[in-house]
Amino acid sequence: MFIREKCDSCAECLIQCPFVEYDRDQAEAEWKQLLAGERAPILSACATCAACNEICPQGANPFDLIVELQEQTGALNVSEKMKEMFSAMCRAKNKVTPGDPGRPALSVCVVRRSFPHDVRGRPFRGMTLIRGEKYFCQMGWVHLGMFSPVREGIAAFIRNLDVLGHEEIVFVHDECYSAATVVARDLGVEVPFRPIHVLEYLRDWLLEHTREVKPLGMKIAYQRPCSSRWTPEKEPLVDEVLGLIGAERVERRYDRKNALCCAFPLMVTDPGRAIGYKNQNIEDAKAHGAEALATLCPLCYQSLAPVVSEQGLPAYTIIDLVRMALGESLD
């Protein structure tokens, strides 16, 4: 939620935005429009990456105001057909596959089919598998300039998971983890179980099974998902997991707080601009010695993998890399 009382109108959120080039005067003028609830040009130029939430020195969550105004004004000009297509993407058969007693549950919501390889292997053996539209956080709607589905669905999302009776739930989808932690808290929804990010889970599992790991010896460019802007405190987990499987995260320009989004959202509103950002991102990875690209978000993989492969780099999810280090076949 946008916290108006924290905002001091410094406009750093727009000055430092990675997808526009605003000087201070333009940024301050447009931010003044946003505070007044007006349709400023940034609403249409926004890539919906939420970087401004992490950039804001006051922690006021400016993106939350931007997405609210995008929905009110229709500034992204997303067609009804595209909204229907996205809604269909979010639908998947609900299924809970029971696992071993005492093991945490694993939520793959509706993204399981979007991963290049199935989410399985030794680290996940014996876990209860949760999937389907009942267990989807709706956070993806912000990339279409809509927050109301998130607000209206967050309580049911948490409730549907809670009734399964698990004390701990591991979230494969970064957006679902952010919803179950930051967004639920901000919207006043109590979370009775402990949300665990898949990176935290993999880090702990690898620490207990170090003898089973054969170091990959690879230099990896990491593609940070937009939803990590809500939970940046977990960033060190990426380094820890890659280190435990013998992979080096290359230091490059477009990473960590300076990350470019995968441009998947821009493909809806401005495909030409999106392709430019994709190439810029990948060229940066190659220039800094990366031998492969690793993603956490399945849509990041779908958006970047074809372009990466054309430029001579393989693309994997971090789960894929862990399985490779354990000697498992990615079939």
C-alpha positions as CSV (number, residue, x, y, z in Angstrom):
1,M,0.0,0.0,0.0
2,F,1.2,3.5,-0.8
3,I,2.0,5.3,2.5
4,R,1.3,8.9,1.8
5,E,2.5,10.2,5.2
6,K,6.0,8.7,4.5
7,C,6.3,10.4,1.1
8,D,8.3,13.6,1.1
9,S,7.8,14.2,-2.7
10,C,11.5,13.8,-3.5
11,A,10.6,12.0,-6.8
12,E,13.6,9.8,-6.6
13,C,11.3,6.9,-7.5
14,L,10.9,8.5,-11.0
15,I,14.4,9.9,-11.3
16,Q,16.0,6.5,-10.7
17,C,13.4,4.5,-12.7
18,P,15.3,2.1,-15.0
19,F,12.7,2.4,-17.7
20,V,12.4,6.2,-18.2
21,E,14.9,9.0,-18.4
22,Y,13.5,11.8,-16.3
23,D,15.3,14.9,-15.0
24,R,14.4,16.2,-11.6
25,D,12.0,18.8,-12.9
26,Q,10.0,16.4,-15.0
27,A,10.0,13.8,-12.2
28,E,8.8,16.2,-9.5
29,A,6.1,17.6,-11.8
30,E,4.7,14.2,-12.7
31,W,4.9,13.0,-9.1
32,K,2.9,16.0,-8.1
33,Q,0.3,14.9,-10.6
34,L,0.2,11.4,-9.2
35,L,-0.3,12.7,-5.7
36,A,-3.3,14.7,-6.9
37,G,-4.7,11.5,-8.6
38,E,-4.1,12.8,-12.1
39,R,-3.1,10.9,-15.2
40,A,0.6,11.6,-15.5
41,P,2.6,10.3,-18.5
42,I,4.5,7.9,-16.3
43,L,1.4,5.8,-15.9
44,S,1.6,4.8,-19.5
45,A,5.4,4.5,-19.7
46,C,5.6,2.4,-16.5
47,A,7.0,-1.2,-17.1
48,T,5.2,-2.4,-13.9
49,C,8.5,-3.7,-12.5
50,A,7.9,-2.1,-9.0
51,A,11.5,-1.0,-8.9
52,C,10.3,2.3,-7.4
53,N,9.1,0.6,-4.3
54,E,12.7,-0.5,-3.6
55,I,14.2,2.8,-4.8
56,C,12.0,5.0,-2.5
57,P,14.3,6.2,0.3
58,Q,11.3,6.7,2.6
59,G,9.7,3.3,2.0
60,A,6.4,4.9,0.8
61,N,5.7,2.2,-1.8
62,P,5.2,4.6,-4.8
63,F,4.4,1.7,-7.2
64,D,1.4,0.9,-5.2
65,L,0.0,4.4,-6.0
66,I,1.0,4.0,-9.6
67,V,-0.8,0.7,-10.2
68,E,-3.9,2.0,-8.4
69,L,-4.0,5.0,-10.8
70,Q,-3.2,2.8,-13.8
71,E,-6.3,0.8,-13.0
72,Q,-8.5,3.9,-12.4
73,T,-7.4,5.6,-15.6
74,G,-6.8,2.6,-17.9
75,A,-3.4,4.2,-18.8
76,L,-1.8,1.0,-20.0
77,N,-4.5,0.5,-22.6
78,V,-4.7,-3.3,-22.0
79,S,-7.4,-4.8,-24.1
80,E,-10.3,-6.9,-22.8
81,K,-9.0,-9.7,-24.9
82,M,-5.6,-9.6,-23.2
83,K,-7.3,-9.5,-19.8
84,E,-9.4,-12.6,-20.7
85,M,-6.2,-14.4,-21.9
86,F,-4.4,-13.6,-18.7
87,S,-7.4,-14.7,-16.6
88,A,-7.4,-18.0,-18.5
89,M,-3.7,-18.4,-17.8
90,C,-4.4,-18.1,-14.1
91,R,-6.9,-20.9,-14.1
92,A,-5.6,-24.4,-13.4
93,K,-7.1,-27.6,-11.9
94,N,-7.0,-27.6,-8.2
95,K,-5.1,-30.6,-6.8
96,V,-3.4,-31.4,-3.5
97,T,-1.1,-34.4,-3.6
98,P,-0.4,-35.6,0.0
99,G,3.2,-36.1,1.1
100,D,4.9,-37.4,4.1
101,P,3.9,-36.3,7.6
102,G,6.1,-33.7,9.1
103,R,7.3,-32.4,5.7
104,P,6.4,-28.8,4.6
105,A,4.0,-28.4,1.7
106,L,5.1,-27.1,-1.7
107,S,3.0,-24.5,-3.5
108,V,3.3,-24.3,-7.3
109,C,0.0,-22.4,-7.6
110,V,-0.7,-22.1,-11.4
111,V,2.9,-21.8,-12.6
112,R,4.0,-25.4,-12.6
113,R,3.3,-25.8,-16.3
114,S,5.2,-22.6,-17.1
115,F,8.5,-24.0,-15.8
116,P,10.8,-25.5,-18.5
117,H,11.1,-28.7,-16.4
118,D,8.9,-30.1,-13.7
119,V,9.4,-29.0,-10.1
120,R,10.6,-32.3,-8.6
121,G,13.8,-34.1,-7.6
122,R,15.4,-35.1,-4.4
123,P,15.0,-31.8,-2.5
124,F,11.2,-31.9,-2.9
125,R,10.7,-35.6,-2.4
126,G,7.9,-36.4,0.1
127,M,6.4,-32.9,0.2
128,T,2.7,-32.3,-0.2
129,L,2.2,-30.7,-3.6
130,I,-0.3,-27.8,-3.8
131,R,-1.5,-26.4,-7.2
132,G,-4.4,-24.8,-8.9
133,E,-6.2,-21.5,-9.2
134,K,-7.4,-21.6,-5.5
135,Y,-3.8,-21.3,-4.5
136,F,-2.8,-18.4,-6.8
137,C,-2.1,-15.0,-5.3
138,Q,-3.3,-12.9,-8.3
139,M,-0.2,-10.7,-8.1
140,G,0.4,-11.1,-11.8
141,W,-2.5,-8.7,-12.4
142,V,-0.3,-5.7,-11.4
143,H,1.6,-6.2,-14.7
144,L,-1.7,-5.4,-16.5
145,G,-2.1,-2.2,-14.4
146,M,-4.6,-3.8,-12.0
147,F,-4.4,-4.2,-8.2
148,S,-8.1,-4.9,-7.4
149,P,-7.8,-8.7,-8.1
150,V,-5.0,-8.9,-5.6
151,R,-6.9,-6.9,-2.9
152,E,-10.1,-8.8,-3.5
153,G,-8.4,-12.3,-3.6
154,I,-5.7,-12.1,-0.9
155,A,-7.9,-13.3,2.0
156,A,-9.2,-16.3,0.0
157,F,-5.7,-17.1,-1.2
158,I,-4.4,-17.3,2.4
159,R,-7.6,-19.1,3.7
160,N,-7.4,-21.8,1.0
161,L,-3.8,-22.6,1.9
162,D,-4.5,-22.5,5.7
163,V,-7.4,-25.0,5.6
164,L,-4.9,-27.6,4.3
165,G,-3.4,-27.7,7.8
166,H,0.3,-27.2,7.1
167,E,2.4,-25.2,9.5
168,E,5.0,-24.4,6.8
169,I,4.4,-23.8,3.1
170,V,7.3,-23.4,0.6
171,F,6.4,-21.1,-2.3
172,V,8.0,-21.8,-5.7
173,H,6.4,-18.7,-7.1
174,D,8.2,-15.5,-6.0
175,E,5.0,-13.5,-6.3
176,C,3.0,-15.9,-4.1
177,Y,5.7,-15.6,-1.4
178,S,5.6,-11.8,-1.6
179,A,1.8,-12.0,-1.4
180,A,1.8,-14.2,1.7
181,T,4.3,-12.0,3.5
182,V,4.4,-8.3,2.6
183,V,1.1,-7.9,0.7
184,A,-1.1,-9.8,3.1
185,R,0.4,-7.9,6.0
186,D,-0.2,-4.5,4.3
187,L,-3.8,-5.4,3.6
188,G,-4.4,-6.6,7.1
189,V,-4.8,-10.3,6.4
190,E,-3.4,-12.7,9.0
191,V,-1.2,-15.5,7.8
192,P,-1.5,-18.5,10.2
193,F,1.2,-20.6,8.6
194,R,4.9,-19.9,8.0
195,P,5.6,-18.9,4.4
196,I,9.0,-20.1,3.2
197,H,10.6,-19.0,0.0
198,V,11.9,-21.8,-2.2
199,L,15.4,-20.2,-2.1
200,E,15.5,-20.5,1.7
201,Y,14.2,-24.0,1.5
202,L,16.9,-25.0,-1.1
203,R,19.6,-23.3,0.9
204,D,18.8,-25.3,4.0
205,W,18.4,-28.5,2.1
206,L,21.7,-28.1,0.4
207,L,23.5,-27.3,3.6
208,E,22.3,-30.7,4.9
209,H,23.2,-32.6,1.7
210,T,26.6,-31.0,0.7
211,R,28.2,-34.4,0.0
212,E,25.6,-35.1,-2.7
213,V,26.5,-31.9,-4.7
214,K,28.9,-31.9,-7.6
215,P,29.9,-28.3,-8.2
216,L,28.8,-26.9,-11.5
217,G,31.7,-24.6,-12.1
218,M,29.5,-22.2,-14.1
219,K,29.3,-18.4,-14.2
220,I,25.7,-17.4,-13.9
221,A,23.8,-14.2,-14.8
222,Y,20.8,-14.0,-12.5
223,Q,17.5,-12.6,-13.7
224,R,15.8,-11.0,-10.7
225,P,12.0,-11.2,-10.8
226,C,10.0,-8.0,-10.3
227,S,8.3,-9.4,-7.3
228,S,11.6,-9.4,-5.4
229,R,11.1,-5.7,-5.1
230,W,8.6,-6.5,-2.4
231,T,11.0,-8.8,-0.5
232,P,14.6,-7.6,-1.3
233,E,15.9,-8.9,2.0
234,K,16.0,-12.4,0.5
235,E,18.6,-11.4,-2.1
236,P,21.5,-13.0,-0.3
237,L,19.8,-16.3,-0.6
238,V,20.5,-16.3,-4.4
239,D,24.2,-16.0,-3.7
240,E,24.1,-18.7,-1.1
241,V,22.2,-21.2,-3.2
242,L,24.5,-20.6,-6.2
243,G,27.6,-20.9,-4.0
244,L,26.4,-24.2,-2.6
245,I,26.1,-25.7,-6.0
246,G,29.4,-24.3,-7.2
247,A,28.1,-21.6,-9.5
248,E,29.3,-18.0,-9.5
249,R,26.9,-15.1,-9.8
250,V,28.6,-12.6,-12.1
251,E,28.6,-9.0,-11.0
252,R,27.0,-7.0,-13.8
253,R,25.2,-3.7,-14.3
254,Y,21.6,-4.9,-14.4
255,D,21.4,-7.0,-11.3
256,R,20.4,-6.7,-7.6
257,K,18.8,-3.3,-7.0
258,N,19.7,-2.2,-10.5
259,A,18.0,-5.1,-12.2
260,L,16.0,-4.8,-15.4
261,C,12.8,-6.7,-15.5
262,C,12.5,-9.4,-18.2
263,A,10.2,-7.1,-20.2
264,F,7.4,-9.6,-20.3
265,P,4.8,-7.0,-19.2
266,L,6.0,-4.6,-21.8
267,M,5.4,-7.1,-24.5
268,V,1.7,-6.4,-23.9
269,T,1.9,-2.6,-24.2
270,D,5.1,-1.8,-26.2
271,P,6.7,-4.9,-27.9
272,G,9.4,-2.9,-29.7
273,R,10.6,-1.3,-26.4
274,A,10.5,-4.7,-24.7
275,I,12.8,-6.3,-27.2
276,G,15.3,-3.5,-26.8
277,Y,15.4,-4.0,-23.0
278,K,15.7,-7.8,-23.4
279,N,18.7,-7.4,-25.7
280,Q,20.3,-4.8,-23.4
281,N,19.9,-7.1,-20.5
282,I,21.4,-10.1,-22.2
283,E,24.2,-8.2,-23.7
284,D,25.1,-7.0,-20.2
285,A,25.1,-10.7,-19.0
286,K,27.4,-11.7,-21.8
287,A,29.7,-8.7,-21.4
288,H,30.4,-9.8,-17.8
289,G,31.3,-13.3,-18.6
290,A,28.1,-15.2,-17.9
291,E,27.9,-18.7,-19.3
292,A,24.2,-19.1,-18.6
293,L,21.2,-17.2,-17.4
294,A,19.3,-18.3,-14.3
295,T,15.8,-17.3,-13.5
296,L,13.5,-17.7,-10.5
297,C,10.2,-16.6,-12.2
298,P,8.7,-18.9,-14.9
299,L,7.6,-15.9,-16.9
300,C,11.1,-14.5,-16.9
301,Y,12.2,-17.8,-18.3
302,Q,9.6,-17.8,-21.0
303,S,10.3,-14.2,-21.9
304,L,14.1,-14.4,-22.0
305,A,15.0,-18.0,-22.8
306,P,14.4,-17.8,-26.6
307,V,16.4,-14.6,-26.9
308,V,19.2,-15.9,-24.7
309,S,19.5,-19.1,-26.7
310,E,19.7,-17.2,-30.0
311,Q,22.7,-15.3,-28.5
312,G,24.5,-18.5,-27.4
313,L,23.6,-18.7,-23.7
314,P,21.6,-21.5,-22.2
315,A,18.8,-20.5,-19.8
316,Y,17.8,-22.4,-16.6
317,T,15.7,-21.9,-13.5
318,I,17.6,-22.0,-10.2
319,I,15.7,-25.2,-9.4
320,D,17.1,-26.7,-12.7
321,L,20.7,-25.8,-11.6
322,V,20.2,-27.4,-8.2
323,R,19.0,-30.6,-9.8
324,M,21.9,-30.5,-12.3
325,A,24.4,-30.2,-9.3
326,L,22.7,-33.3,-7.8
327,G,23.3,-35.2,-11.0
328,E,19.6,-35.4,-12.0
329,S,18.4,-35.4,-15.5
330,L,16.3,-32.5,-16.7
331,D,13.7,-34.4,-18.7
